[in-house]
Amino acid sequence: MTTLLTGARVLGGEVRDLAIHDGALVDPASIDRDAAEVVDATGLVALPGLVDLHTHLRQPGGEQAETVATGLRAAAAGGFTCVFAMANTTPVADTPAVVEQVHRLGLESGLATVRPIGAVTVGLRGERLADMLMLHRSAAGVTVFSDDGHCVADAELMRRALEHAASMDAVVAQHAQEPSLTRGAQMHEGALSAELGLAGWPAVAEAAVVARDALLAELAGARLHVCHVSTAQTVEVVRAAKARGVRITAEVTPHHLLLTEELVRGYDGRYKVNPPLRPEADVHALREALADGTIDIVATDHAPHAPEAKQAAFAEAAFGMVGLETALGVVQQSMVETGLLDWAGVARVLSTAPAAIGREPGYDAPLEVGSPAHVVLVDPAARRTIEVGHLRGRSANSPFLGVELPGEVRHVWHAGRRTVRDGAVLAAPDAPAAGEAA
């Protein structure tokens, strides 16, 4: 099937047509327009398919909260065509069998590509390294390693992990949380945590780990990625490391770009997250760092939980928020509408840069003839108040329920397959990707 998208604002700029055929973008002048499916994209912004470097799909073991299939429905609804699935499953993704299972489940869904992330240490226990080379050589082709949810606190283990990753041109993604400084912590440490009687989580607990790991990455000549940066102090550590030439990249979550610690006043477990929501000054520092490139990408840290896990008392509630369906709207509000990023910048931080960090070829390509047809059409003028019905995954622990956000994903193509039509996720892609059977 050939599809013609007419009048799209490509990356929010030039208005032109895009044509999709056999899984790739082709010259619109080369197609038979009378035989093509025509999609009127007037007023819509065309972006490359979004890529999330930090998603928790929970399967295997956490299917009560999410499965690969339900997580990919959420991903498609949010405009994502590729997600990197974190290793903190049960069993942990520290063997080829587990990463290959996750990869296979993604292929069966067809709604988006799933790239499994391998564990750095066996069982995420921080005691001995997983067989990173075996994971890399598996059918899943692991290129990112992380113990996310746990910090690789042992400096010697982290050094060896970075050295192993360097030999494979892979990346180690660190959950930067010094455990000795955050025991029992519930929220950001400051005047508000004292007022609310909740154990505080100091900013230095994050920055100290990043500073150490930047030095280790420099020593090893390795690629280090910092998960969910949340403080101005960490921004300065990353900025200094980049200035020295360290191969360091960093991500920020949508919720850390918009929400602040003040939301914790109501002791609502929806706002409990790791790392915690921070003060307004940190939010502004994160936005500026994303705009100037100190922070490279936005990653959702989509963390679904069953209702009972979040509806407990705040101290007992699970950490985490879902975010795939709302990420683009939050970035539009916090970065585009504030003038800090244009739509080309959005494509960089939500598509091409995360794909490049994860070494995912084809997803870091621009919307040009010959590129794989991973395409998202967004209506930037739309506004919607987020309701449970907007969430297509299995869990509804979103901090944005009841919040009005701008923008709406209208259509998505993944490798030429239509996965979203008029805002609705398709039960199954409606056309085969290049090289695949119908």
SULTA-V33880 format. One record per pair of residues at least 6 apart in sequence whose ideal C-beta (glycine too) atoms are under 6 Angstrom apart, sorted by the first residue. I is the first residue (numbers start at 1). GAP is how many residues later the second one is. D is the distance in Angstrom with one decimal. If there is no record, write none. Layout:
<<I | GAP | D> <I | GAP | D>>
This chain:
<<1 | 430 | 4.8> <2 | 19 | 4.5> <2 | 29 | 5.2> <2 | 34 | 4.3> <3 | 17 | 4.4> <3 | 34 | 4.7> <4 | 15 | 5.2> <4 | 32 | 4.4> <4 | 34 | 5.0> <5 | 13 | 4.3> <5 | 34 | 5.0> <5 | 36 | 4.6> <6 | 11 | 5.1> <6 | 34 | 5.8> <6 | 35 | 5.9> <7 | 8 | 5.8> <7 | 34 | 5.3> <7 | 35 | 4.2> <8 | 10 | 5.9> <8 | 33 | 3.7> <8 | 36 | 5.7> <8 | 38 | 4.0> <9 | 6 | 5.6> <9 | 36 | 5.0> <10 | 6 | 5.8> <10 | 36 | 4.8> <10 | 357 | 5.6> <11 | 332 | 5.2> <11 | 333 | 4.3> <11 | 336 | 5.6> <12 | 33 | 4.9> <12 | 330 | 5.9> <12 | 331 | 2.7> <17 | 11 | 4.3> <19 | 7 | 4.9> <19 | 9 | 4.2> <19 | 12 | 5.1> <20 | 353 | 4.3> <20 | 396 | 5.4> <22 | 412 | 5.1> <23 | 350 | 5.7> <23 | 392 | 5.0> <23 | 393 | 3.6> <23 | 410 | 4.7> <23 | 411 | 2.9> <24 | 348 | 5.9> <24 | 349 | 5.5> <25 | 344 | 5.6> <25 | 346 | 5.0> <25 | 348 | 5.3> <27 | 342 | 5.2> <41 | 336 | 5.4> <44 | 333 | 4.4> <44 | 335 | 5.6> <45 | 298 | 5.4> <45 | 333 | 4.7> <45 | 335 | 5.4> <46 | 331 | 5.8> <47 | 300 | 5.0> <47 | 329 | 4.7> <48 | 299 | 5.5> <48 | 303 | 4.2> <48 | 319 | 5.9> <48 | 326 | 5.8> <49 | 32 | 2.9> <49 | 325 | 3.0> <49 | 327 | 5.8> <50 | 29 | 4.6> <50 | 30 | 4.4> <50 | 300 | 4.8> <50 | 301 | 5.3> <51 | 31 | 4.5> <51 | 300 | 5.4> <51 | 303 | 4.3> <51 | 304 | 4.6> <51 | 312 | 5.2> <52 | 28 | 5.3> <52 | 31 | 4.5> <52 | 247 | 5.8> <52 | 248 | 5.1> <53 | 31 | 4.9> <53 | 246 | 4.6> <53 | 301 | 4.3> <53 | 305 | 5.6> <54 | 245 | 3.7> <54 | 247 | 5.0> <55 | 28 | 4.2> <55 | 30 | 5.7> <55 | 247 | 4.8> <56 | 30 | 5.0> <56 | 246 | 5.9> <56 | 247 | 4.8> <57 | 9 | 5.7> <57 | 11 | 5.1> <57 | 14 | 4.2> <57 | 28 | 4.5> <58 | 7 | 4.9> <58 | 8 | 4.0> <59 | 8 | 4.7> <59 | 9 | 5.0> <60 | 29 | 5.3> <61 | 28 | 5.2> <61 | 29 | 2.7> <64 | 242 | 4.9> <65 | 239 | 4.4> <65 | 240 | 5.3> <65 | 241 | 5.1> <65 | 330 | 5.1> <66 | 238 | 4.1> <66 | 327 | 5.7> <66 | 328 | 4.9> <68 | 37 | 3.9> <68 | 38 | 5.8> <69 | 40 | 5.1> <70 | 323 | 5.0> <70 | 324 | 4.3> <71 | 322 | 5.7> <72 | 37 | 4.7> <72 | 39 | 4.1> <72 | 40 | 4.9> <73 | 319 | 4.1> <73 | 352 | 5.2> <74 | 250 | 4.2> <74 | 251 | 5.5> <74 | 318 | 4.7> <74 | 319 | 3.6> <75 | 8 | 5.2> <75 | 37 | 4.8> <75 | 249 | 5.0> <76 | 35 | 4.5> <76 | 36 | 5.9> <76 | 336 | 5.7> <76 | 343 | 4.5> <76 | 344 | 5.5> <76 | 349 | 5.0> <77 | 248 | 4.9> <77 | 315 | 4.4> <77 | 348 | 5.2> <78 | 246 | 4.3> <78 | 247 | 4.6> <78 | 249 | 5.6> <79 | 249 | 5.4> <79 | 297 | 4.1> <79 | 330 | 4.4> <79 | 333 | 5.8> <80 | 32 | 5.7> <81 | 31 | 5.1> <81 | 293 | 4.4> <81 | 333 | 4.3> <82 | 30 | 5.9> <82 | 31 | 4.3> <82 | 278 | 6.0> <82 | 281 | 5.0> <83 | 29 | 5.9> <83 | 31 | 6.0> <84 | 31 | 4.7> <84 | 33 | 5.3> <84 | 60 | 5.8> <84 | 274 | 5.6> <85 | 17 | 5.4> <85 | 29 | 5.5> <85 | 31 | 5.2> <86 | 31 | 5.3> <86 | 62 | 4.9> <87 | 6 | 3.8> <87 | 30 | 5.1> <87 | 31 | 5.9> <87 | 32 | 4.1> <88 | 36 | 6.0> <88 | 61 | 4.4> <91 | 7 | 5.8> <92 | 27 | 5.2> <92 | 31 | 5.3> <92 | 32 | 5.4> <93 | 6 | 5.1> <93 | 23 | 5.7> <93 | 25 | 5.9> <93 | 26 | 5.6> <94 | 25 | 3.9> <94 | 28 | 5.4> <94 | 36 | 4.1> <96 | 38 | 5.9> <96 | 42 | 3.8> <99 | 17 | 3.9> <99 | 19 | 5.9> <99 | 36 | 5.9> <99 | 39 | 5.8> <99 | 41 | 4.0> <99 | 43 | 5.8> <100 | 38 | 5.7> <100 | 39 | 5.0> <100 | 40 | 5.1> <102 | 14 | 4.4> <103 | 13 | 5.5> <103 | 37 | 4.1> <106 | 8 | 2.8> <110 | 319 | 4.6> <111 | 308 | 5.0> <112 | 302 | 5.7> <116 | 24 | 4.9> <117 | 27 | 4.7> <117 | 29 | 5.2> <118 | 17 | 3.8> <118 | 24 | 4.1> <118 | 27 | 4.8> <119 | 11 | 4.8> <119 | 28 | 6.0> <120 | 25 | 4.9> <120 | 27 | 4.7> <120 | 32 | 5.4> <120 | 41 | 4.9> <121 | 8 | 6.0> <121 | 9 | 6.0> <121 | 26 | 5.7> <122 | 6 | 5.5> <122 | 8 | 5.2> <124 | 23 | 4.8> <124 | 26 | 5.0> <126 | 26 | 6.0> <126 | 27 | 5.9> <126 | 28 | 5.9> <129 | 31 | 6.0> <129 | 32 | 6.0> <132 | 13 | 5.8> <132 | 32 | 4.8> <135 | 7 | 4.2> <136 | 6 | 5.2> <136 | 32 | 4.9> <143 | 27 | 5.1> <143 | 215 | 5.8> <143 | 216 | 4.3> <144 | 27 | 5.4> <144 | 29 | 5.7> <144 | 214 | 5.5> <145 | 27 | 5.2> <146 | 27 | 3.9> <148 | 27 | 4.6> <148 | 79 | 5.7> <151 | 24 | 5.1> <151 | 26 | 4.6> <152 | 6 | 4.6> <153 | 26 | 5.5> <158 | 58 | 5.7> <159 | 57 | 4.9> <161 | 11 | 5.3> <162 | 10 | 5.5> <162 | 54 | 5.7> <162 | 55 | 5.5> <162 | 58 | 4.1> <162 | 60 | 3.8> <163 | 57 | 4.7> <165 | 7 | 4.9> <165 | 57 | 5.4> <166 | 54 | 5.4> <166 | 55 | 5.5> <166 | 56 | 3.9> <171 | 52 | 4.2> <171 | 54 | 5.0> <172 | 52 | 5.9> <173 | 52 | 4.2> <173 | 54 | 5.4> <174 | 39 | 5.5> <174 | 52 | 6.0> <175 | 52 | 5.2> <176 | 30 | 4.8> <176 | 33 | 4.1> <176 | 34 | 4.9> <176 | 50 | 5.8> <177 | 28 | 5.9> <178 | 27 | 4.4> <178 | 30 | 5.3> <178 | 31 | 5.3> <181 | 21 | 5.9> <181 | 24 | 3.9> <182 | 19 | 5.3> <182 | 23 | 5.0> <184 | 15 | 4.6> <185 | 14 | 5.0> <185 | 16 | 3.7> <186 | 12 | 4.2> <186 | 13 | 5.1> <186 | 129 | 5.9> <187 | 6 | 5.2> <187 | 11 | 5.0> <187 | 77 | 5.0> <187 | 89 | 4.7> <188 | 13 | 5.7> <188 | 73 | 4.7> <188 | 88 | 4.7> <188 | 90 | 5.2> <189 | 11 | 2.6> <189 | 12 | 5.4> <189 | 13 | 4.3> <192 | 69 | 5.5> <193 | 7 | 3.9> <201 | 75 | 5.0> <203 | 28 | 4.1> <203 | 30 | 4.9> <206 | 25 | 5.6> <206 | 28 | 5.1> <207 | 26 | 4.3> <207 | 27 | 4.6> <207 | 30 | 5.1> <210 | 16 | 5.5> <210 | 24 | 5.4> <210 | 27 | 4.8> <211 | 26 | 4.9> <213 | 11 | 5.5> <214 | 27 | 3.9> <214 | 32 | 5.2> <214 | 34 | 5.6> <217 | 7 | 3.8> <217 | 29 | 5.6> <218 | 28 | 4.8> <223 | 24 | 4.7> <224 | 24 | 4.9> <225 | 24 | 4.9> <226 | 24 | 4.2> <228 | 25 | 5.1> <228 | 47 | 5.8> <228 | 73 | 5.4> <229 | 21 | 5.0> <229 | 23 | 5.3> <229 | 66 | 5.9> <230 | 26 | 5.1> <230 | 45 | 4.2> <230 | 48 | 5.3> <231 | 47 | 5.9> <231 | 51 | 5.1> <232 | 50 | 5.1> <232 | 53 | 3.5> <235 | 50 | 5.4> <235 | 54 | 4.4> <235 | 59 | 5.8> <238 | 12 | 4.9> <238 | 56 | 5.7> <239 | 55 | 4.7> <241 | 7 | 4.8> <249 | 47 | 4.5> <249 | 108 | 5.3> <250 | 45 | 4.8> <250 | 46 | 5.8> <251 | 46 | 4.9> <251 | 48 | 4.1> <252 | 34 | 5.0> <252 | 38 | 5.7> <252 | 43 | 5.0> <252 | 46 | 6.0> <253 | 48 | 4.8> <254 | 69 | 5.6> <254 | 73 | 4.7> <254 | 76 | 3.8> <255 | 66 | 5.7> <255 | 144 | 5.8> <256 | 30 | 5.7> <257 | 29 | 5.9> <257 | 30 | 5.9> <257 | 77 | 4.3> <258 | 72 | 5.3> <258 | 76 | 4.9> <259 | 18 | 5.2> <260 | 17 | 5.8> <260 | 20 | 5.2> <260 | 23 | 5.9> <261 | 16 | 4.8> <261 | 17 | 6.0> <261 | 18 | 5.7> <263 | 8 | 4.4> <264 | 7 | 5.4> <267 | 47 | 4.3> <269 | 41 | 4.4> <269 | 45 | 5.8> <269 | 48 | 3.2> <270 | 127 | 5.9> <270 | 129 | 5.1> <271 | 128 | 5.6> <272 | 45 | 5.0> <272 | 47 | 5.6> <273 | 46 | 5.6> <273 | 48 | 5.4> <274 | 45 | 4.0> <287 | 53 | 5.7> <289 | 6 | 4.4> <291 | 49 | 4.1> <291 | 50 | 6.0> <296 | 57 | 5.2> <297 | 52 | 5.1> <297 | 56 | 4.8> <297 | 57 | 4.6> <298 | 33 | 5.8> <298 | 51 | 5.0> <298 | 52 | 5.4> <300 | 23 | 3.9> <300 | 24 | 5.5> <300 | 27 | 5.0> <302 | 20 | 5.5> <302 | 21 | 4.9> <302 | 22 | 4.7> <303 | 17 | 2.9> <303 | 18 | 6.0> <304 | 18 | 5.1> <304 | 89 | 5.7> <304 | 91 | 3.4> <305 | 13 | 4.8> <305 | 15 | 5.8> <305 | 90 | 5.6> <305 | 92 | 5.0> <309 | 9 | 4.1> <310 | 7 | 5.4> <310 | 87 | 4.6> <321 | 76 | 6.0> <321 | 78 | 5.2> <322 | 73 | 5.7> <322 | 75 | 5.6> <322 | 76 | 5.1> <325 | 65 | 5.9> <325 | 66 | 5.6> <326 | 74 | 4.9> <328 | 79 | 5.9> <329 | 76 | 3.4> <329 | 77 | 5.8> <329 | 78 | 4.8> <331 | 15 | 6.0> <332 | 74 | 4.9> <332 | 75 | 4.5> <333 | 73 | 5.5> <335 | 6 | 4.2> <352 | 12 | 4.6> <355 | 8 | 3.6> <355 | 9 | 3.8> <356 | 8 | 4.5> <362 | 10 | 4.3> <365 | 6 | 3.9> <372 | 43 | 5.9> <373 | 40 | 5.2> <373 | 43 | 4.3> <374 | 40 | 6.0> <375 | 38 | 4.6> <376 | 36 | 5.2> <377 | 33 | 4.9> <377 | 34 | 4.3> <378 | 29 | 5.6> <378 | 31 | 5.7> <379 | 29 | 4.8> <379 | 31 | 5.3> <380 | 27 | 5.3> <382 | 26 | 3.9> <383 | 21 | 5.8> <383 | 23 | 5.4> <385 | 19 | 4.7> <386 | 14 | 4.6> <386 | 15 | 5.6> <386 | 17 | 5.6> <388 | 8 | 5.0> <392 | 33 | 5.6> <410 | 13 | 5.7> <411 | 9 | 5.7> <412 | 7 | 4.8> <412 | 8 | 3.9> <415 | 18 | 3.7> <416 | 17 | 5.3> <417 | 12 | 3.4> <417 | 14 | 5.3> <417 | 16 | 5.4> <418 | 12 | 4.8> <419 | 7 | 5.8> <419 | 10 | 5.6> <432 | 6 | 4.4>>
